[in-house]
Amino acid sequence: MDAVLSALVSIAFHGLAYAMVLYLISVGLSVTMGLMGFINLAHGVFAMAGGYVAISLMNRTGVPLVPAIAIACTVVAAASMVLERALYARLYGAAELDQVLFTIGLVFIVIASVTLLIGPENQQLTLPSWLQGQIDLGFVHYRTYSVFLIIVGVAIALGLWLGFERTRMGAQIRAAVDNRRMAESLGINIGRLFTITFAFGSGMAALGGGLGAEFLGLDPQYPLKYLVFFLIVVAVGGLGRVTGVFYASVLIGVLDFVLKKYLPQGGTLFIYALTILLLLWRPQGLFGGKTA
């Protein structure tokens, strides 16, 4: 009985920790794609940048984990605003193929640049002492950092839900996602909203990339390695759906861990097949709907 309980706890906590990292990165992609209608395959670049900035601050200057993550999010969000105005904004009205070629080209440029400047090695995130080891949950001992990721992810998900449902900015974003032309006719500055939302999405990606560096690893191939999973979460959760992406992240995170643990040879293929069947059945996603 204890072995069964231990296995279930391991599946739940490991899957949920992975899910929270997926959520933090994917929620920004969902909102920006839903709002802008822009196919941004380079979203993982911002997650990778957040991880590299955070690890560099910690390893080279001794900045603690939490301030390093906060600085990384701020730096990536600020840089993304410049990138959005200088490059992305020029392609908002372009064909989807042009957007795909531009963003995937940006991915390859960043991968080559990081490999040249930093190297192809996996970057190591050294956890502070208070996040190392295991924590006593009363019914089981489990890895402290995984529990930390779950708590942070759930707290941020709740905060984002409140922000999108209870603030003026959240209402503007939801209105623009549902009907951009109507939002413009009501006086909403779509250009400014695009820039703010893009910075938000990039900052969230940096947060997920920094917190998930120890969990997922971090190397120059990161944007390509996890791109499909970010897109699957967005497809299942629905474009512009904050709560939908959370549910999708939990579903994909737990399912992926279970399949890799008990069906390592074909687990990923099973997820791809399920995603295809789902989109044939519900193109708007499993959790897509009329409200965020």
HUNORNOR-V110316 format. One record per residue. RES is the residue in three letters. SS is DSSP state (H for helix, E for strand, L for the rest). OMEGA is omega as a letter, one per 30 degrees, with the letter a starting at -180 (none if undefined). NEAR is the number of other C-alpha atoms within 10 Angstrom. Layout:
BEGIN
RES_SS_OMEGA_NEAR ; RES_SS_OMEGA_NEAR
END
This chain:
BEGIN
MET_L_l_6 ; ASP_H_l_8 ; ALA_H_l_8 ; VAL_H_l_9 ; LEU_H_l_12 ; SER_H_l_15 ; ALA_H_a_11 ; LEU_H_l_12 ; VAL_H_l_16 ; SER_H_l_17 ; ILE_H_a_18 ; ALA_H_a_18 ; PHE_H_l_18 ; HIS_H_l_22 ; GLY_H_a_23 ; LEU_H_l_27 ; ALA_H_l_26 ; TYR_H_a_25 ; ALA_H_a_27 ; MET_H_l_27 ; VAL_H_l_27 ; LEU_H_a_28 ; TYR_H_a_32 ; LEU_H_a_29 ; ILE_H_a_27 ; SER_H_a_32 ; VAL_H_l_31 ; GLY_H_l_26 ; LEU_H_l_33 ; SER_H_a_26 ; VAL_H_a_26 ; THR_H_l_27 ; MET_H_l_20 ; GLY_H_a_21 ; LEU_H_a_24 ; MET_H_a_22 ; GLY_L_a_14 ; PHE_L_a_21 ; ILE_L_a_22 ; ASN_L_l_21 ; LEU_L_a_23 ; ALA_L_a_21 ; HIS_H_l_26 ; GLY_H_l_27 ; VAL_H_a_27 ; PHE_H_l_26 ; ALA_H_l_32 ; MET_H_l_30 ; ALA_H_l_27 ; GLY_H_l_34 ; GLY_H_a_31 ; TYR_H_l_25 ; VAL_H_a_20 ; ALA_H_a_29 ; ILE_H_l_27 ; SER_H_l_18 ; LEU_H_a_19 ; MET_H_a_20 ; ASN_H_a_13 ; ARG_H_a_8 ; THR_H_l_10 ; GLY_L_l_11 ; VAL_L_l_16 ; PRO_L_a_15 ; LEU_H_a_19 ; VAL_H_l_14 ; PRO_H_l_13 ; ALA_H_l_22 ; ILE_H_a_25 ; ALA_H_l_16 ; ILE_H_l_19 ; ALA_H_l_27 ; CYS_H_a_30 ; THR_H_a_20 ; VAL_H_a_17 ; VAL_H_l_25 ; ALA_H_l_25 ; ALA_H_l_16 ; ALA_H_a_15 ; SER_H_l_22 ; MET_H_l_19 ; VAL_H_a_13 ; LEU_H_a_15 ; GLU_H_a_17 ; ARG_H_a_13 ; ALA_H_a_10 ; LEU_L_a_11 ; TYR_H_a_19 ; ALA_H_a_16 ; ARG_H_a_10 ; LEU_H_a_14 ; TYR_L_l_15 ; GLY_L_a_12 ; ALA_L_l_11 ; ALA_L_a_11 ; GLU_H_l_15 ; LEU_H_l_9 ; ASP_H_l_14 ; GLN_H_l_19 ; VAL_H_a_16 ; LEU_H_l_14 ; PHE_H_a_18 ; THR_H_l_19 ; ILE_H_l_19 ; GLY_H_l_14 ; LEU_H_l_15 ; VAL_H_a_22 ; PHE_H_l_17 ; ILE_H_a_12 ; VAL_H_l_19 ; ILE_H_l_20 ; ALA_H_a_15 ; SER_H_a_13 ; VAL_H_l_18 ; THR_H_a_15 ; LEU_H_a_11 ; LEU_H_a_8 ; ILE_L_a_12 ; GLY_L_a_13 ; PRO_L_a_15 ; GLU_L_l_10 ; ASN_L_a_13 ; GLN_L_a_18 ; GLN_L_l_15 ; LEU_L_l_22 ; THR_L_a_14 ; LEU_L_l_14 ; PRO_L_a_11 ; SER_H_a_7 ; TRP_H_l_10 ; LEU_H_l_15 ; GLN_L_l_13 ; GLY_L_a_12 ; GLN_E_l_15 ; ILE_E_l_16 ; ASP_E_a_10 ; LEU_L_a_10 ; GLY_L_a_6 ; PHE_L_l_9 ; VAL_L_l_13 ; HIS_E_l_13 ; TYR_E_a_18 ; ARG_E_a_16 ; THR_H_a_16 ; TYR_H_l_21 ; SER_H_l_23 ; VAL_H_l_19 ; PHE_H_l_13 ; LEU_H_l_23 ; ILE_H_a_20 ; ILE_H_a_15 ; VAL_H_a_17 ; GLY_H_l_24 ; VAL_H_l_16 ; ALA_H_l_12 ; ILE_H_l_16 ; ALA_H_l_20 ; LEU_H_l_14 ; GLY_H_l_12 ; LEU_H_l_16 ; TRP_H_l_18 ; LEU_H_l_12 ; GLY_H_a_14 ; PHE_H_a_19 ; GLU_H_a_16 ; ARG_H_a_11 ; THR_L_l_11 ; ARG_H_l_11 ; MET_H_l_16 ; GLY_H_l_17 ; ALA_H_l_15 ; GLN_H_l_20 ; ILE_H_a_25 ; ARG_H_l_23 ; ALA_H_a_20 ; ALA_H_l_23 ; VAL_H_a_24 ; ASP_H_a_19 ; ASN_L_a_12 ; ARG_H_a_18 ; ARG_H_l_13 ; MET_H_l_12 ; ALA_H_l_18 ; GLU_H_a_15 ; SER_H_l_9 ; LEU_L_l_11 ; GLY_L_l_8 ; ILE_L_l_18 ; ASN_L_a_13 ; ILE_H_l_18 ; GLY_H_l_13 ; ARG_H_l_10 ; LEU_H_l_17 ; PHE_H_a_20 ; THR_H_a_20 ; ILE_H_a_19 ; THR_H_l_22 ; PHE_H_l_25 ; ALA_H_l_25 ; PHE_H_a_24 ; GLY_H_l_27 ; SER_H_l_34 ; GLY_H_l_28 ; MET_H_l_27 ; ALA_H_l_33 ; ALA_H_l_35 ; LEU_H_l_29 ; GLY_H_l_28 ; GLY_H_l_34 ; GLY_H_a_31 ; LEU_H_a_27 ; GLY_L_a_26 ; ALA_H_l_26 ; GLU_H_a_17 ; PHE_H_a_17 ; LEU_H_a_13 ; GLY_L_a_16 ; LEU_L_l_25 ; ASP_L_a_22 ; PRO_L_a_26 ; GLN_L_a_20 ; TYR_H_a_21 ; PRO_H_l_25 ; LEU_H_a_18 ; LYS_H_a_11 ; TYR_L_a_13 ; LEU_H_a_16 ; VAL_H_a_13 ; PHE_H_l_20 ; PHE_H_a_21 ; LEU_H_l_17 ; ILE_H_l_22 ; VAL_H_l_31 ; VAL_H_a_33 ; ALA_H_a_25 ; VAL_H_a_26 ; GLY_H_a_28 ; GLY_L_a_27 ; LEU_L_l_28 ; GLY_L_a_28 ; ARG_L_a_27 ; VAL_H_l_27 ; THR_H_l_22 ; GLY_H_l_25 ; VAL_H_l_34 ; PHE_H_l_27 ; TYR_H_a_19 ; ALA_H_l_25 ; SER_H_l_31 ; VAL_H_a_22 ; LEU_H_a_17 ; ILE_H_a_23 ; GLY_H_a_25 ; VAL_H_a_20 ; LEU_H_a_21 ; ASP_H_l_21 ; PHE_H_l_22 ; VAL_H_a_18 ; LEU_H_l_17 ; LYS_H_a_13 ; LYS_H_a_12 ; TYR_H_l_10 ; LEU_L_a_13 ; PRO_L_a_12 ; GLN_L_a_10 ; GLY_L_a_11 ; GLY_H_a_17 ; THR_H_l_17 ; LEU_H_l_11 ; PHE_H_l_13 ; ILE_H_l_17 ; TYR_H_a_14 ; ALA_H_l_10 ; LEU_H_l_12 ; THR_H_l_19 ; ILE_H_l_15 ; LEU_H_l_12 ; LEU_H_a_16 ; LEU_H_l_15 ; LEU_H_a_11 ; TRP_H_a_11 ; ARG_L_a_15 ; PRO_L_l_14 ; GLN_L_l_17 ; GLY_L_a_24 ; LEU_L_a_19 ; PHE_L_l_22 ; GLY_L_a_22 ; GLY_L_a_15 ; LYS_L_l_9 ; THR_L_a_14 ; ALA_L_none_24
END
